[in-house]
Amino acid sequence: MSQLILGLPKGSLQEATFAIFEKAGFRIRASDRSYIPDIDDPEISARLIRAQEISRYVENGHLDAGITGLDWIRENGSEVVEIAELLYAKQGFRPVRWVLAVPENSPIQTVKDLEGKRIATEAVGLAQSYLREKGVRAEVEFSWGATEVKAPDLVDAIIELTETGSSLRANRLRIVDTVMESTTRFIANRAAWTDPWKRQKMEQIALLLKGVLAATARVLLKLNVDRARLPRVVELLPALHAPTVNPLSTDGWYSVETVVEEKIVRRLIPALKAAGAEGIIEIALNKVVP
């Protein structure tokens, strides 16, 4: 039987990745000591590897495909196929940022002020490219972790990954500039991508994962309305294409359903009720595949 060797990120992205795969229909189980998780699809053999390394193993063919950040693809200079952008991170569904940060009371106000200074970061390649682009010469050293606590005693500045900025604020650091934004990517080895079976399998996985992410901020609304009030209710409803409208067994009444963004529901439901809608139901979604 053919198998796809898939790299999944161990560490900060692991929990969110497992949750998205589960909604996509793949049940993954891993123990704390195992790097080979169980997955309920015999066509997939998964490996748990730190996101920093996945693109290298995909590039050299030890993995057929993997999930990692755009930042680590660029840091490693990996030549891979980007199958899909997956907009999720450890704490939410948004890009993350690599930022240049300094202590709150630092005299450094712009990247130009880093000339001749020392910077700590886990992403040395990204930092060096950023400084070259800005025309600044500074010493960049690799940080093995706890980067936020190194300024100002050990270094003048740091370049660190942040999603909300809370850790930087807790360590009394001030953001000077954004080095790059990054999102999660589903990537493939170039040779594996030319294999018809592996490519089809990867495309199927990508379709399901994107469907899960498309559903995260949407809900299904269902309601009933009589013929006289139907035009006004339909006018209020946004939809991917158009609301679905079906006649009920009671003459002159209709069932209406549509997918809407969850953030507008608190405003939309009172408006629908005022327009004559009845029996309004809000249903959570696992996937939305356009």
C-alpha positions in Angstrom: 0.0 0.0 0.0 1.2 3.5 -0.9 2.0 5.8 2.0 2.5 9.6 2.4 5.2 10.5 4.9 3.9 13.6 6.6 5.8 15.9 9.0 3.7 17.5 11.7 5.1 20.3 13.9 6.1 19.3 17.5 5.9 22.1 20.0 3.9 25.3 20.0 1.9 24.5 16.8 1.3 20.8 17.7 -2.0 21.2 19.7 -3.6 23.5 17.1 -2.5 21.3 14.2 -3.9 18.2 15.8 -7.2 20.0 16.5 -7.5 21.1 12.8 -6.7 17.6 11.5 -9.3 16.1 13.8 -12.0 18.5 12.4 -10.8 17.5 8.9 -11.5 13.9 9.8 -8.0 12.6 10.8 -7.7 11.4 14.4 -4.1 11.7 15.6 -2.7 10.4 18.9 0.8 10.9 20.2 2.5 10.2 23.5 4.9 12.6 25.1 7.9 10.4 24.3 6.9 9.3 20.8 7.9 11.1 17.6 5.7 8.7 15.4 2.1 9.5 16.2 -0.8 7.2 15.4 -3.2 8.5 12.7 -6.3 6.7 11.7 -5.5 6.8 8.0 -3.3 3.9 6.8 -2.2 5.9 3.8 -0.4 8.4 6.0 2.7 7.8 8.1 3.2 10.9 10.4 6.4 12.2 12.1 6.5 14.8 14.9 9.4 17.2 14.2 10.1 20.7 15.3 8.7 23.3 12.8 12.2 24.8 12.5 13.4 21.6 10.8 10.5 20.4 8.7 11.2 22.3 5.5 14.7 20.9 5.4 13.5 17.3 5.7 10.8 17.9 3.1 13.3 19.4 0.7 15.8 16.5 1.0 13.0 13.9 0.6 13.0 12.4 4.1 9.4 13.7 4.3 7.0 13.8 1.4 5.1 16.7 2.9 4.9 18.8 6.1 3.3 21.6 7.9 5.6 24.5 9.0 5.8 28.3 9.0 6.8 30.4 6.0 9.4 31.9 8.3 11.2 28.6 8.7 11.0 27.9 5.0 12.8 31.2 4.4 15.2 30.7 7.3 16.3 27.4 5.9 16.2 28.6 2.2 14.3 25.4 1.4 13.2 24.7 -2.2 9.8 23.1 -1.7 6.3 23.2 -3.2 3.9 25.3 -1.2 0.6 23.5 -1.5 -1.6 25.8 0.7 -1.5 28.6 3.1 -3.2 27.7 6.4 -4.0 30.7 8.4 -3.6 29.5 12.0 -1.1 29.8 14.8 -0.7 28.6 18.4 -3.3 31.0 19.9 -5.5 32.0 17.0 -6.3 32.3 13.3 -4.0 35.1 12.2 -0.4 35.6 11.0 2.5 35.7 13.5 5.3 38.3 13.4 9.0 38.3 13.8 9.7 41.7 15.4 12.7 43.7 16.4 12.4 44.6 20.1 14.4 46.5 22.7 14.0 47.3 26.4 11.4 50.0 27.1 14.0 52.5 28.2 16.5 51.8 25.4 17.7 54.8 23.3 17.2 52.6 20.1 14.3 54.0 18.2 14.9 52.7 14.6 16.8 49.8 13.0 19.5 52.3 12.0 20.3 52.7 15.7 21.5 49.1 15.8 24.7 49.9 13.9 27.5 48.0 15.7 25.1 46.6 18.3 24.4 43.0 19.2 21.1 41.1 18.5 19.9 37.8 19.7 17.5 35.6 17.8 16.6 32.1 16.9 16.2 33.1 13.2 19.7 34.2 12.4 19.2 34.0 8.6 16.1 36.1 8.7 17.8 38.7 10.9 20.9 38.9 8.7 18.7 39.3 5.6 16.7 42.0 7.3 19.8 44.0 8.4 21.3 43.7 4.9 18.1 45.1 3.4 18.2 48.0 5.9 21.9 48.7 5.3 22.8 48.1 9.0 25.9 46.2 10.2 25.2 44.5 13.6 26.3 41.3 15.3 23.6 38.6 15.2 23.9 35.7 17.6 21.8 32.5 17.8 19.6 32.2 20.9 18.7 28.8 22.3 15.6 30.1 24.0 14.4 32.6 26.6 15.4 35.3 24.1 13.2 38.0 25.8 15.3 38.0 29.0 18.6 38.6 27.2 18.1 42.4 26.6 19.6 44.6 27.9 22.1 42.6 30.0 23.4 40.3 27.3 22.4 42.0 24.0 21.1 45.3 22.8 18.1 44.0 21.0 16.2 40.8 20.0 14.4 39.6 17.0 11.6 37.4 18.3 8.4 35.7 17.1 5.2 37.0 18.6 1.5 36.4 18.1 -0.1 38.7 20.6 2.9 40.7 22.0 2.0 39.7 25.5 5.4 38.0 26.3 7.3 41.0 25.1 5.2 43.4 27.2 5.6 41.1 30.2 9.4 41.4 29.8 9.2 45.2 29.4 10.2 45.2 25.7 9.2 47.6 23.1 8.7 46.7 19.4 10.8 48.8 17.0 9.9 47.2 13.7 8.4 44.1 12.1 10.9 42.0 10.4 8.4 39.7 8.6 4.9 38.3 8.9 4.5 34.5 8.7 1.7 32.0 8.2 1.5 28.3 8.4 2.1 26.5 5.1 1.4 22.9 3.9 4.5 22.1 1.8 5.7 19.2 -0.4 8.9 17.7 -1.6 9.3 18.5 -5.3 9.8 14.8 -6.4 6.8 13.7 -4.3 4.7 16.4 -5.9 5.3 14.8 -9.3 4.0 11.4 -8.1 0.4 11.2 -9.1 -0.8 9.2 -6.1 1.1 11.4 -3.5 0.0 14.6 -5.2 -3.7 13.5 -5.1 -3.4 12.6 -1.4 -1.8 15.9 -0.6 -4.4 17.8 -2.5 -7.2 16.0 -0.7 -5.6 16.8 2.7 -5.2 20.4 1.7 -8.8 20.7 0.6 -10.0 19.3 4.0 -7.7 21.5 6.1 -8.7 24.7 4.2 -12.3 23.7 4.6 -11.8 23.5 8.4 -10.1 26.9 8.5 -12.8 28.4 6.3 -15.4 27.2 8.8 -13.7 28.6 11.9 -15.2 32.0 11.7 -18.5 31.0 10.1 -21.8 29.5 11.3 -24.9 28.1 9.6 -28.1 30.1 10.2 -31.5 28.4 9.6 -34.9 30.1 10.0 -38.5 30.1 8.9 -40.4 33.0 7.4 -43.7 33.6 5.6 -44.0 34.7 2.0 -44.7 38.3 2.7 -41.6 38.8 4.8 -39.3 36.6 2.7 -37.8 39.3 0.5 -36.8 41.5 3.4 -35.2 38.5 5.3 -33.3 37.4 2.3 -32.0 40.9 1.7 -30.5 40.9 5.2 -28.6 37.6 4.7 -25.1 37.6 3.3 -24.0 34.2 1.8 -21.2 32.5 0.0 -23.5 32.6 -3.1 -27.1 33.1 -2.2 -29.3 31.8 0.7 -31.0 28.5 0.3 -34.8 28.9 0.3 -37.2 26.0 0.4 -41.0 25.8 0.8 -42.4 24.3 4.0 -45.3 21.9 4.2 -47.4 24.9 5.6 -48.6 26.9 2.6 -46.9 30.3 2.3 -44.0 29.5 4.6 -40.3 29.0 3.7 -37.2 27.6 5.3 -34.1 29.7 4.7 -30.5 28.8 5.5 -27.1 30.3 4.8 -23.5 30.4 6.0 -22.5 33.7 7.6 -19.5 35.1 9.5 -19.9 34.5 13.2 -18.8 38.0 14.2 -22.0 39.5 12.6 -24.5 37.0 14.2 -25.1 39.1 17.3 -26.2 42.0 15.0 -27.9 39.8 12.4 -30.3 37.7 14.5 -32.1 40.7 16.1 -32.5 42.2 12.7 -33.9 39.0 11.2 -36.3 38.6 14.1 -37.5 42.2 13.6 -38.0 41.5 9.9 -40.3 38.5 10.7 -38.0 35.5 10.9 -39.0 32.7 13.3 -37.3 29.6 14.6 -33.8 31.0 14.1 -31.1 28.3 14.7 -27.3 28.9 14.8 -25.2 25.8 14.0 -21.4 25.5 14.4 -19.5 24.2 11.3 -16.6 21.8 10.9 -15.8 22.5 7.3 -16.8 24.9 4.5 -15.6 23.8 1.1 -16.6 26.4 -1.6 
